[in-house]
Amino acid sequence: MKYFNWTFRFIMFLWALSFALKNTDLVTVRYYLGLEWQAPLVFVLLVTFCLGAFAGVMASLTYVFRQKRLLSQLKKELQMAKLHSIDPSSRAPVDGV
């Protein structure tokens, strides 16, 4: 299985490299107010992909932080229940996200 993964990765790398070599034509990206940017097509695609991935990670951070806050709250409640020797399974569940 390990060799299959490396073979698959190598084939994907060769495919991406051939795609990049085939798409070296200059493209013009036009902005507002007459601003323009010329770059190879593969570079524009790479920048667009990276910006989209970054935006996706930033959008998911609120969910991650909310989950961490809820987890720490539940850990504190469990710790307090152990200190007061209350059975934590008898309590009503905390409403999550």
C-alpha positions in Angstrom: 0.0 0.0 0.0 2.9 2.3 0.8 4.3 1.9 -2.7 0.9 2.5 -4.3 0.6 5.8 -2.4 4.1 7.0 -3.5 3.4 5.9 -7.1 0.0 7.7 -7.1 1.7 10.9 -5.7 4.4 10.7 -8.3 1.9 10.3 -11.1 -0.1 13.3 -9.7 3.1 15.4 -9.5 3.9 14.6 -13.1 0.3 15.4 -14.2 0.5 18.8 -12.3 3.9 19.5 -13.8 2.8 18.8 -17.3 -0.3 21.0 -16.7 2.0 23.8 -15.6 4.3 23.5 -18.6 1.4 23.5 -21.0 -0.2 26.6 -19.5 2.6 29.2 -19.6 0.7 31.7 -21.8 0.2 35.2 -20.3 -3.2 36.1 -19.2 -4.5 39.5 -18.1 -6.4 39.9 -14.9 -8.3 43.2 -15.0 -9.3 45.0 -11.8 -11.5 48.0 -11.2 -10.2 51.5 -12.1 -8.3 50.2 -15.1 -5.7 48.2 -13.1 -4.3 45.1 -14.8 -2.0 42.3 -13.9 -0.4 40.0 -16.4 1.0 36.6 -15.4 1.2 33.1 -16.6 -2.1 31.2 -16.5 -0.8 28.5 -14.2 0.5 31.2 -11.7 -2.9 32.9 -11.7 -4.6 29.5 -11.0 -2.2 28.8 -8.2 -2.8 32.1 -6.6 -6.5 31.7 -6.9 -6.4 28.2 -5.4 -4.2 29.4 -2.4 -6.5 32.3 -1.7 -9.5 30.1 -1.7 -7.9 27.6 0.6 -6.9 30.4 2.9 -10.4 31.8 2.9 -11.8 28.3 3.7 -9.4 27.8 6.7 -10.2 31.3 8.0 -14.0 30.6 7.8 -13.6 27.3 9.7 -11.6 28.8 12.5 -14.8 30.2 14.2 -16.2 26.6 14.3 -12.9 25.3 15.8 -12.7 27.9 18.5 -16.4 27.4 19.4 -15.7 23.7 19.8 -12.6 24.3 21.9 -14.6 26.6 24.2 -17.4 24.0 24.6 -14.9 21.3 25.3 -13.1 23.3 28.0 -16.5 24.1 29.5 -17.5 20.4 29.6 -14.1 19.5 31.1 -14.6 22.0 33.9 -18.1 20.7 34.6 -16.8 17.1 34.7 -14.0 18.2 37.1 -16.5 20.0 39.3 -18.8 17.0 39.3 -15.9 14.7 40.4 -15.0 17.1 43.2 -18.6 17.2 44.5 -19.0 13.5 43.8 -22.0 14.0 41.6 -22.7 11.4 39.0 -22.2 13.3 35.7 -24.4 10.9 33.8 -27.5 12.0 35.8 -27.2 15.6 34.6 -29.0 17.0 31.6 -26.7 17.2 28.5 -25.3 20.7 27.6 -26.8 22.0 24.4 -23.9 22.3 21.9 -23.5 24.1 18.7 
